[in-house]
C-alpha cells in the first residue's frame, strides 16, 4: 500500500479520537460512514479480489456456526467481500483499535465484537441493517465484508471463504407459500402462527389465567380491521402481553418504525422524573434532569402509561411492568412526525412544550461501559456490570480482576441489567467463588402425540440442579460480596443473582428483581415481525420460584428523590457499604 494511502487510512481512523468517553456526541451515522469509507479504500488496493456473497437459513451439517445469526430462510443477508493478499500489521492493529473503540462507545446502540489477538472484528449497524466484519486468515490473507440484512441476519462463521449459503428451517419451507398471500391474509396467518406456537411451546400454559383460545377468537375481527404492518405488530404485542410472561413477546425485527424523544424517565416514590437528557435542543427548551413529568397530551402521565404503554408490555411482575413503562423512553414512543404535548414541573414552576417525534437529535448521548471497576473508600471494590450480553464480557472482567482481588470486599452492581447470556454470569460466579455452586433446576413441556391419543398427559421434562465447578484459571475472591439489584435486574442478570444468593455466597441489596428468566424459541410470524416464546421454567438454587415474583433482596432499600438525584451514592450503595463495615 502506498504511503499516502496508508496515511489517508490512518487519518480516517484517527477521526474517532475526538470523541469524549463520558458525554460523547451520538456518532452512529458518522461511525458507520467511516467504516464504510475504510471498506471503500481497501477495495481500491492493488491485488484486491471482490466477491458477491449471499446467505440465509439456519444451522446445518454444512457449516460450523455463525458470527451473527437470526434467520430461518425467509430473508437474505447479501453484500460484498474483499480479499487482499496481505495487510500491513499497522493497518490491522488500527482497525482492531477502531472496533474496540466502537464497542466501548456504542455499547448502548449496537453490538460490536472484537478479537484483536486473532485479528477479527464484527459489528452490525441497526439503523441501516448493515453488517461489517474483518478477519486475518491463517495464510495471512485479509478479508473484509459489508452486507445488508433484508428481514433476517445470517453471517456464517466461515464467511471469508463462503460465497453462498441457504438452508431454510423446516418451518420456513412449510410456510414458503405464504409469500403469495394478500396483506390481509398474511396478517391472519401471523395471528394464527402466534396462537399455535404459544399452544405448542409456552412453558407456563397451565399457569396463565387467560383463555388463549378465546383470546385468539376475539382477536380475529380486530386483526381484520388493521391496515398496516405496524398496527399488526402492535395488536400481536398486545395479545402476547396477555400471557403475563416477560420472556414471551412479539417484536419488530426492523427498528425505525417508531421513535421516542431523546430523554429517559425514572419512577421514584410513585412519581415520574426526568433522568437523562440526550438532546441539547431539549435542554435549550428547559428540560432538565430531576424535573417531574406530569402530563402527556393533557393526560396525567400514569394514565397515559396505563392506556398507551402497559397493554403492550410482556411482563411477569408488576415491578417489571413499571420498569419497562417508566424507566426509559417508552412513555414518548410513537410514530415519526407525531406531536406530543409534554408538561413538566419543577417546584412551583411548570414547563409546557410540544415535541415532534423524529426531529430531535440525541447529540448528548451518555455511554456506559459494559464492565467498570473502581475502588471505593475503605478498600471496597465496586464492579458495575451493565449487561450480560456479548462475547467480550469475560475478557473485560479478566482485565479488572487483578485489581479486584486486592480489595477487602466487593459490591457487584447489576441494577438495570436486562440480562443476556447466563454463561457470562456463570463465568463470573465460578471465578469469584472457590466452592462448587449448584445451578437451579429447570423444566420444559413434553408432548408425544401418541400419549395424547390415549388421553394421557405427560409430566414436564425435568432437569435437577447441576454443579458449577470453580474456574481453576482464576484465583477465587474469598471475601464478602454484596449484589445490588432492582426491578430492572432481569433474565440472565437474575440467574447470576440467584446463583450467588441461592448458594449463600452473596447478599442481595436493593429492590425485588424483574421476575422473569428462561429460554425462548424464535418464531417468525410474518415479514419483519417475530415472537419469542418462553420454553424453559427455571428455579433458583434451592427451589426458590422467583419467576412471576422476582428475587427478594436480603436487605430491601428503596431509592428516594434525594438519594437518586442529589447524593453522590445511591441509597442501595450506601446501605451496602454500611453492611460491609459491620
C-alpha positions in Angstrom: 0.0 0.0 0.0 1.4 3.4 -0.9 2.5 5.7 1.9 0.0 8.4 1.1 -2.8 5.8 1.0 -1.7 4.5 4.4 -1.7 8.0 5.8 -5.2 8.6 4.5 -6.4 5.4 6.0 -4.8 6.1 9.4 -6.2 9.7 9.4 -9.6 8.3 8.8 -9.2 6.0 11.8 -7.9 9.0 13.8 -11.1 10.9 13.4 -12.6 8.8 16.2 -10.2 10.0 18.8 -12.0 13.3 19.2 -15.0 11.6 20.9 -15.0 12.1 24.6 -15.8 9.0 26.7 -18.3 10.4 29.2 -20.6 12.7 27.3 -20.0 11.8 23.7 -22.0 13.1 20.8 -24.1 10.4 19.1 -21.9 9.3 16.3 -23.6 6.2 14.9 -24.2 7.5 11.4 -20.7 9.1 11.2 -19.1 6.0 12.6 -20.8 3.8 10.1 -19.8 6.2 7.3 -16.2 6.0 8.4 -16.2 2.2 8.5 -17.8 2.2 5.0 -15.1 4.6 3.8 -12.4 2.2 5.1 -14.0 -0.6 3.2 -14.0 1.5 0.0 -10.4 2.5 0.4 -9.3 -1.1 0.9 -11.4 -2.1 -2.2 -9.2 0.1 -4.3 -5.9 -1.6 -3.3 -3.8 -3.5 -5.9 -4.5 -7.2 -5.9 -7.9 -7.0 -4.2 -10.5 -9.6 -5.1 -14.2 -8.7 -4.8 -16.8 -11.4 -4.3 -20.6 -11.0 -4.0 -22.0 -13.1 -1.1 -25.5 -14.2 -0.2 -26.6 -16.1 3.0 -29.8 -17.3 4.6 -31.1 -20.1 6.7 -30.4 -21.9 9.9 -27.8 -24.4 11.2 -26.9 -27.4 9.1 -24.1 -30.0 8.9 -22.5 -27.9 6.1 -21.2 -25.2 8.4 -19.6 -24.9 11.9 -21.6 -22.0 13.1 -22.4 -18.3 12.6 -20.8 -15.0 13.5 -24.2 -13.3 13.5 -27.5 -15.1 13.2 -31.2 -14.7 13.5 -32.6 -16.4 10.4 -34.8 -19.2 9.3 -34.6 -18.9 5.5 -37.3 -16.2 4.9 -34.9 -13.4 4.1 -31.4 -12.7 2.8 -28.1 -11.2 4.0 -26.2 -10.1 0.9 -23.2 -8.0 0.2 -19.5 -7.8 -0.9 -16.4 -9.5 0.5 -13.0 -8.1 -0.4 -9.8 -10.2 -0.1 -6.3 -8.8 0.0 -3.1 -11.0 -0.4 -1.8 -9.3 2.8 -2.3 -6.3 5.0 0.3 -4.3 6.9 0.3 -5.0 10.6 0.0 -1.3 11.4 -3.3 -1.1 9.5 -4.7 -4.3 11.1 -3.8 -3.0 14.6 -5.5 0.3 13.8 -8.6 -1.5 12.6 -8.7 -3.6 15.8 -8.4 -0.4 17.8 -11.2 1.2 15.9 -13.6 -1.7 16.6 -12.5 -1.7 20.3 -13.4 2.0 20.4 -16.8 1.3 18.7 -17.5 -1.4 21.2 -16.8 0.9 24.1 -18.6 4.0 22.8 -21.6 2.4 21.1 -22.4 -0.3 23.7 -25.9 1.1 24.2 -26.5 1.5 20.5 -25.2 -1.6 18.8 -23.3 -4.8 19.4 -19.6 -4.9 18.5 -17.4 -8.0 18.8 -13.6 -7.7 18.6 -10.9 -10.4 18.9 -7.8 -8.3 18.4 -5.5 -11.2 19.3 -6.8 -13.1 16.3 -7.3 -10.1 14.0 -11.1 -10.4 13.8 -13.9 -8.0 14.4 -17.7 -7.7 13.7 -20.3 -5.1 14.1 -23.9 -4.5 13.0 -25.4 -1.0 12.5 -29.1 -1.4 13.2 -30.5 1.8 11.5 -29.2 0.7 8.1 -29.3 -3.1 8.8 -25.7 -3.3 7.7 -23.1 -5.8 8.9 -19.3 -5.2 8.8 -16.6 -7.7 9.5 -12.9 -8.2 9.0 -10.6 -11.3 9.5 -7.0 -12.1 9.1 -6.7 -15.6 7.7 -4.1 -18.2 8.7 -2.4 -17.8 5.3 -2.1 -14.0 6.0 -4.7 -13.0 3.5 -7.1 -10.3 4.8 -10.9 -10.3 4.3 -13.4 -7.6 5.0 -17.2 -7.9 4.5 -20.1 -5.5 4.2 -23.5 -7.0 3.9 -27.1 -5.8 4.2 -29.7 -7.8 6.1 -33.2 -8.0 4.5 -35.5 -9.3 7.2 -33.0 -11.8 8.5 -29.4 -11.6 9.7 -27.3 -14.6 8.6 -23.4 -14.5 8.6 -21.7 -17.9 8.6 -18.5 -18.1 10.6 -16.7 -19.1 7.5 -17.8 -16.0 5.6 -14.1 -15.3 4.5 -14.3 -18.3 2.2 -18.0 -18.9 1.7 -19.9 -17.2 -1.1 -23.4 -18.7 -0.7 -25.4 -20.4 2.0 -29.0 -21.4 2.1 -30.6 -23.9 4.5 -34.1 -22.9 5.4 -35.7 -24.4 8.5 -38.5 -26.9 8.2 -40.9 -24.2 9.2 -39.7 -21.8 6.6 -40.0 -24.5 3.9 -43.5 -25.4 5.1 -44.8 -21.8 5.0 -43.0 -20.5 2.0 -46.2 -20.3 0.0 -47.5 -17.6 2.4 -45.4 -15.1 0.5 -48.0 -15.0 -2.2 -50.9 -14.2 0.1 -52.7 -10.8 0.2 -51.7 -8.5 3.1 -55.0 -9.2 5.0 -54.4 -12.9 4.7 -50.8 -12.6 5.9 -51.9 -10.8 9.0 -54.5 -13.5 9.8 -51.8 -16.1 9.3 -49.5 -14.2 11.7 -52.2 -14.2 14.3 -52.7 -18.0 13.8 -49.0 -18.6 14.0 -48.8 -16.8 17.3 -51.8 -18.7 18.7 -50.5 -22.1 17.5 -46.9 -21.5 18.6 -47.8 -20.5 22.1 -50.1 -23.5 22.4 -47.2 -25.8 21.4 -44.2 -24.2 23.2 -45.3 -21.9 26.1 -43.9 -23.4 29.3 -46.5 -21.6 31.6 -49.6 -22.5 29.6 -51.1 -24.2 32.6 -50.3 -21.2 34.9 -51.8 -18.4 32.8 -55.2 -17.1 33.7 -56.1 -16.2 30.2 -58.2 -18.5 28.0 -55.8 -18.5 25.0 -58.3 -20.0 22.6 -61.0 -17.4 23.4 -58.5 -14.6 23.1 -57.5 -15.9 19.7 -61.1 -15.9 18.5 -61.6 -12.4 19.9 -58.5 -11.1 18.0 -59.6 -12.3 14.6 -62.1 -9.4 13.9 -59.6 -6.9 15.4 -56.9 -8.2 13.0 -59.3 -7.9 10.1 -59.6 -4.2 10.8 -55.9 -3.3 10.9 -54.4 -1.7 7.8 -50.6 -1.6 8.3 -47.8 -4.0 9.4 -47.1 -1.7 12.3 -50.7 -2.0 13.5 -50.4 -5.7 13.1 -47.3 -5.9 15.2 -48.9 -3.8 17.9 -52.0 -6.0 18.0 -49.9 -9.1 18.3 -47.8 -7.5 21.0 -51.0 -6.8 23.0 -52.1 -10.4 22.5 -48.8 -11.8 23.7 -48.7 -9.5 26.7 -51.9 -11.0 28.0 -49.9 -14.1 28.9 -48.1 -12.2 31.6 -44.6 -13.5 30.9 -41.5 -11.4 30.4 -39.9 -13.8 28.0 -42.9 -14.3 25.7 -43.3 -11.3 23.5 -43.7 -10.1 19.9 -41.2 -7.7 18.3 -40.5 -6.0 15.1 -37.2 -7.1 13.5 -36.6 -3.9 11.7 -36.5 -0.9 14.0 -37.2 2.6 12.9 -41.0 2.3 12.6 -41.3 4.2 15.9 -39.4 7.0 17.6 -39.1 8.3 21.1 -37.9 11.6 22.4 -34.2 11.7 23.4 -34.6 11.7 27.2 -35.3 9.0 29.7 -37.5 8.9 32.8 -37.4 7.0 36.1 -40.1 6.1 38.6 -39.2 7.1 42.2 -41.5 7.4 45.2 -44.5 6.9 42.9 -43.7 9.9 40.6 -42.1 10.1 37.2 -38.9 12.1 36.9 -36.7 13.1 34.0 -33.5 11.0 34.3 -31.1 11.7 31.4 -31.5 14.3 28.6 -29.7 13.3 25.4 -30.6 16.3 23.3 -29.1 19.8 23.5 -32.3 21.1 21.8 -34.5 19.7 24.6 -32.1 21.2 27.2 -32.4 24.6 25.5 -36.2 24.3 25.8 -35.8 23.8 29.5 -35.9 20.1 30.0 -33.5 19.1 32.8 -32.7 16.1 34.9 -34.7 15.9 38.1 -37.8 17.6 36.7 -41.1 15.8 37.1 -43.0 14.7 34.0 -46.7 15.2 34.9 -48.8 15.1 31.7 -48.6 13.8 28.1 -51.1 15.2 25.7 -53.1 16.6 28.6 -53.4 13.2 30.3 -51.7 12.5 33.7 -48.6 10.6 33.0 -49.7 7.4 34.8 -53.0 7.3 33.0 -51.1 7.7 29.7 -48.8 4.8 30.7 -51.7 2.5 31.6 -53.6 3.2 28.4 -50.8 3.7 25.8 -47.8 1.7 27.1 -48.6 -1.0 29.6 -51.0 -3.0 27.5 -48.1 -3.9 25.1 -45.6 -4.8 27.8 -44.9 -8.5 28.2 -44.2 -8.9 31.9 -44.3 -11.5 34.7 -44.4 -8.9 37.6 -45.8 -5.5 38.4 -42.3 -4.2 39.1 -41.0 -5.2 35.6 -44.1 -3.5 34.0 -43.2 -0.4 35.9 -39.6 -0.6 34.8 -40.5 -1.0 31.2 -43.1 1.7 31.2 -41.3 4.4 33.4 -37.6 3.6 33.5 -36.5 4.6 30.0 -38.1 6.2 27.0 -41.2 4.1 26.4 -43.5 6.9 27.5 -42.8 9.1 24.5 -42.7 6.3 21.9 -44.7 6.9 18.8 -44.7 7.3 15.0 -42.3 9.7 13.4 -43.9 13.1 12.9 -46.4 12.5 15.8 -46.6 15.5 18.2 -46.6 15.2 21.9 -47.5 17.9 24.3 -45.4 17.5 27.5 -45.9 19.1 30.8 -43.1 19.2 33.4 -43.0 20.5 37.0 -40.0 21.8 39.0 -41.2 23.1 42.3 -43.9 25.6 41.6 -42.7 26.2 38.0 -44.5 24.5 35.1 -42.9 23.9 31.7 -45.1 23.0 28.7 -43.5 22.1 25.3 -44.7 20.5 22.1 -42.3 18.0 20.5 -42.4 16.2 17.2 -41.0 12.7 17.2 -38.1 12.1 14.9 -36.9 15.7 14.9 -34.8 15.9 18.0 -31.2 14.6 17.7 -29.5 12.7 20.5 -26.3 14.7 20.4 -25.5 14.3 24.1 -25.8 10.6 24.4 -24.2 9.1 27.5 -22.4 5.8 27.1 -21.8 3.4 29.9 -19.2 0.7 29.5 -20.4 -2.9 29.9 -18.0 -3.6 32.7 -16.5 -0.9 35.0 -14.5 -1.3 38.2 -13.3 1.2 40.8 -12.2 1.1 44.4 -14.4 2.9 47.0 -13.5 4.2 50.4 -12.2 1.6 53.0 -10.9 -0.5 50.1 -14.3 -1.9 48.9 -14.4 -2.8 45.3 -17.3 -1.7 43.1 -17.9 -3.7 40.0 -20.6 -2.4 37.6 -22.0 -4.9 35.0 -24.4 -3.2 32.6 -25.3 -6.3 30.6 -24.6 -10.0 30.4 -24.7 -9.9 26.6 -21.7 -10.2 24.4 -18.7 -12.4 23.9 -16.3 -9.7 25.2 -17.7 -9.6 28.7 -15.4 -12.4 30.1 -12.3 -10.6 28.7 -13.4 -7.3 30.3 -13.9 -9.0 33.6 -10.5 -10.6 33.4 -8.9 -7.2 32.8 -10.1 -5.8 36.1 -9.8 -9.0 38.1 -6.2 -8.4 39.4 -7.2 -5.1 40.9 -10.5 -6.6 42.2 -8.6 -9.2 44.1 -6.7 -6.5 46.1 -9.9 -5.2 47.8 -11.3 -6.4 51.1 -14.9 -6.7 50.0 -16.9 -6.4 46.8 -20.1 -4.8 45.6 -21.4 -6.0 42.3 -24.0 -3.6 40.8 -26.4 -5.3 38.3 -29.2 -2.8 38.7 -31.0 -2.2 35.4 -29.0 -5.1 33.8 -31.5 -6.6 31.4 -29.6 -9.9 31.1 -28.1 -11.6 28.0 -26.1 -14.8 28.2 -26.3 -16.8 31.5 -22.9 -18.3 30.6 -21.3 -15.0 31.3 -22.8 -14.9 34.8 -21.7 -18.5 35.4 -18.1 -17.5 34.4 -18.1 -14.6 36.8 -19.6 -16.6 39.7 -17.3 -19.6 39.2 -14.3 -17.3 39.1 -15.2 -15.4 42.3 -16.2 -18.4 44.4 -14.0 -21.3 45.4 -16.8 -23.7 46.3 -18.8 -25.7 43.8 -22.0 -23.9 43.1 -25.4 -25.5 42.4 -27.4 -24.2 39.5 -31.1 -24.2 39.8 -33.4 -26.9 38.4 -35.5 -26.4 35.3 -38.3 -27.9 33.3 -39.9 -27.8 29.9 -43.2 -29.1 28.4 -43.1 -32.6 26.9 -45.6 -33.7 24.3 -45.9 -37.0 22.4 -48.9 -37.3 20.1 -49.5 -41.0 20.8 -49.9 -40.3 24.5 -52.4 -37.6 23.7 -54.4 -40.1 21.6 -54.6 -42.2 24.8 -55.7 -39.2 26.8 -52.5 -39.3 28.9 -50.8 -36.1 29.8 -47.0 -36.4 30.2 -45.1 -34.8 33.1 -42.8 -32.0 32.1 -39.2 -32.7 31.2 -37.2 -32.2 34.4 -33.6 -31.4 34.9 -32.3 -31.4 38.5 -29.8 -28.9 40.0 -26.4 -29.1 38.3 -23.0 -28.4 39.8 -20.9 -25.5 38.6 -17.2 -26.0 39.4 -14.8 -23.3 40.4 -12.9 -21.8 37.4 -9.4 -23.1 38.1 -7.9 -20.5 35.8 -8.9 -17.7 38.2 -7.9 -17.1 41.8 -11.0 -17.2 44.0 -12.0 -13.9 45.6 -12.9 -15.4 49.1 -14.2 -12.2 50.7 -17.6 -10.7 51.4 -19.8 -9.9 48.3 -22.9 -7.9 48.0 -25.0 -7.7 44.9 -27.1 -4.6 44.1 -30.4 -5.4 42.4 -33.6 -3.6 41.4 -36.7 -4.0 39.3 -34.6 -3.6 36.1 -32.5 -6.7 37.1 -33.8 -9.2 34.6 -33.3 -12.6 32.9 -29.6 -13.7 32.9 -28.8 -11.0 35.5 -31.4 -12.6 37.8 -29.8 -16.0 37.1 -26.5 -14.6 38.3 -28.0 -13.1 41.4 -30.0 -16.2 42.2 -26.8 -18.3 41.8 -24.9 -16.3 44.4 -27.8 -15.8 46.7 -29.1 -19.4 46.5 -25.7 -20.8 47.3 -25.3 -18.3 50.2 -22.2 -16.6 48.6 -23.6 -13.1 48.5 -26.3 -10.9 49.9 -28.7 -9.0 47.7 -29.4 -5.4 48.5 -32.0 -3.2 46.8 -35.4 -3.9 45.4 -37.1 -7.1 44.1 -35.9 -8.1 40.6 -37.9 -8.2 37.4 -39.0 -11.8 37.9 -38.5 -13.5 34.6 -36.0 -15.8 33.0 -35.9 -18.8 30.7 -35.0 -19.7 27.1 -37.3 -18.6 24.3 -38.0 -20.2 20.9 -37.9 -17.8 18.0 -41.0 -17.8 15.7 -41.3 -15.8 12.5 -44.9 -14.5 12.3 -44.7 -12.5 9.1 -42.1 -10.4 7.3 -40.4 -8.2 9.8 -42.5 -9.4 12.8 -41.4 -12.3 15.1 -42.2 -13.8 18.5 -40.1 -15.1 21.4 -41.9 -17.8 23.4 -40.6 -19.0 26.7 -40.0 -22.7 26.7 -38.0 -23.2 29.9 -39.1 -22.8 33.6 -36.1 -22.0 35.8 -35.9 -22.0 39.5 -33.2 -20.6 41.8 -30.8 -23.0 43.6 -32.7 -24.5 46.5 -36.0 -24.4 44.6 -37.0 -20.8 45.1 -39.7 -19.9 42.5 -38.8 -16.3 41.6 -40.4 -16.3 38.1 -43.6 -14.2 38.5 -42.4 -12.7 41.8 -38.8 -11.6 41.5 -35.8 -12.3 43.7 -36.4 -10.8 47.1 -33.4 -8.9 48.4 -31.9 -9.8 51.7 -32.0 -6.1 52.6 -34.6 -4.0 50.9 -33.7 -0.4 50.0 -35.9 1.9 48.0 -34.4 5.0 46.4 -35.7 8.4 47.2 -35.6 11.5 45.1 -32.7 12.9 47.2 -30.7 9.7 47.1 -31.1 9.3 43.3 -30.6 12.8 42.1 -28.7 14.7 44.9 -26.4 12.3 46.5 -23.0 11.0 45.2 -24.0 7.5 46.2 -27.4 5.8 45.8 -29.3 4.6 48.9 -28.6 1.0 48.0 -24.9 1.5 47.6 -24.7 3.4 50.9 -26.5 0.6 52.6 -24.2 -2.0 51.1 -21.2 0.0 52.3 -22.7 0.2 55.8 -23.3 -3.6 55.9 -19.7 -4.3 54.9 -18.5 -2.1 57.8 -20.4 -4.2 60.4 
